Amino acid sequence: MERDTVVKEVVEALKIFSRDIRTQIDEMGSQLRAEIQDTANQLRAEIQDTANQLRAEMQDTANQLRAEMHETANQLRAEMQQFRAEVNERFDRLEQKFAGLRVELTETQETVHFLASKTIQHEKKLHHLAKQLESIR
């Protein structure tokens, strides 16, 4: 009987030891789950932070590109306005030259008409004088 008692006590000790091990395993499993959950939460938070940083950087880059495009467009507008002003100035100078040439041409035409009429008058006088000379002879 003593043996049965010892065996019962050993079995009882093993059961207690087994319960303790199960309890420890359950606690370690719970701790592991909690640590995994914490790590997953940290990873989610880091991923979210990284995503937010990327969004902010992308927005900054987009804003910089918009600003650069706006600045380039303004520079192009300014250059186009300057070019237009130069072209207009050149056309104005050409118009002035043409106006001067028109005046000179008009004056030359008037002079030619005047000289032509004088030449015709002189020719008429010469014809008239030539007729008078013939009639005298």
C-alpha positions in Angstrom: 0.0 0.0 0.0 2.8 2.2 0.6 3.7 1.8 -3.0 0.3 2.8 -4.1 0.5 5.8 -2.0 3.8 6.8 -3.4 2.6 6.2 -6.9 -0.5 8.3 -6.2 1.6 11.0 -4.8 4.0 10.9 -7.8 1.0 10.9 -10.2 -0.5 13.8 -8.2 2.9 15.6 -8.3 3.1 15.0 -12.0 -0.4 16.4 -12.5 0.5 19.5 -10.5 3.7 19.8 -12.4 1.8 19.3 -15.7 -0.7 22.0 -14.7 2.1 24.3 -13.8 3.8 23.7 -17.2 0.4 24.2 -19.0 -0.1 27.4 -17.1 3.3 28.6 -18.0 2.8 27.6 -21.6 -0.5 29.4 -21.7 1.1 32.5 -20.1 4.0 32.4 -22.6 1.5 31.9 -25.4 -0.5 34.9 -24.2 2.7 37.0 -23.8 3.8 35.9 -27.3 0.4 36.9 -28.7 0.5 40.2 -26.9 4.1 40.8 -28.2 3.0 39.8 -31.7 0.0 42.1 -31.5 2.2 45.0 -30.2 4.7 44.4 -33.0 1.9 44.3 -35.5 0.5 47.5 -34.1 4.0 49.1 -34.2 4.4 48.0 -37.8 1.0 49.4 -38.7 1.9 52.7 -37.0 5.3 52.8 -38.8 3.7 52.0 -42.1 1.1 54.7 -41.5 3.8 57.2 -40.6 5.8 56.3 -43.7 2.7 56.5 -45.9 1.9 60.0 -44.4 5.5 61.1 -44.9 5.4 59.9 -48.5 2.1 61.7 -49.1 3.6 64.9 -47.6 6.7 64.6 -49.7 4.7 63.9 -52.8 2.5 66.9 -52.0 5.6 69.1 -51.5 7.1 67.8 -54.7 3.8 68.5 -56.6 3.7 72.0 -55.1 7.3 72.6 -56.1 6.6 71.4 -59.6 3.5 73.6 -59.8 5.5 76.6 -58.6 8.3 75.9 -61.1 5.7 75.5 -63.9 4.0 78.7 -62.9 7.4 80.5 -62.8 8.4 79.1 -66.1 5.0 80.1 -67.6 5.5 83.6 -66.2 9.0 83.8 -67.7 7.7 82.7 -71.1 4.9 85.3 -70.9 7.5 88.0 -70.1 9.7 86.9 -72.9 6.8 86.8 -75.3 5.7 90.3 -74.3 9.3 91.5 -74.7 9.5 89.8 -78.2 6.1 91.4 -79.2 7.4 94.8 -78.0 10.5 94.4 -80.1 8.6 93.2 -83.2 6.1 96.1 -82.8 8.9 98.6 -82.5 10.6 97.2 -85.6 7.3 97.4 -87.5 6.8 100.9 -86.3 10.2 101.8 -87.6 9.4 100.1 -90.9 6.1 102.0 -91.2 8.0 105.3 -90.6 10.5 104.4 -93.3 7.8 103.5 -95.7 5.9 106.7 -94.8 9.1 108.7 -95.5 9.6 106.8 -98.8 6.0 107.5 -99.8 6.5 111.2 -99.1 9.7 111.2 -101.2 8.0 109.2 -104.0 5.1 111.6 -104.0 7.4 114.6 -104.1 9.4 112.9 -106.9 6.2 112.2 -108.8 5.2 115.8 -108.4 8.6 117.0 -109.5 8.4 114.6 -112.5 4.9 115.9 -113.4 6.1 119.5 -113.0 9.2 118.9 -115.2 7.1 117.0 -117.7 4.6 119.8 -117.9 7.4 122.3 -118.2 9.0 120.2 -120.9 5.7 120.1 -122.8 5.4 123.9 -122.4 8.9 124.4 -123.7 8.3 122.0 -126.6 5.2 123.9 -127.5 7.1 127.2 -127.3 9.9 125.6 -129.4 7.3 124.4 -132.0 5.7 127.8 -131.9 9.0 129.5 -132.4 10.0 127.0 -135.1 6.7 127.8 -137.0 7.4 131.5 -136.6 10.9 131.0 -138.0 9.6 129.0 -140.9 6.9 131.6 -141.6 9.6 134.3 -141.6 11.8 132.6 -144.0 
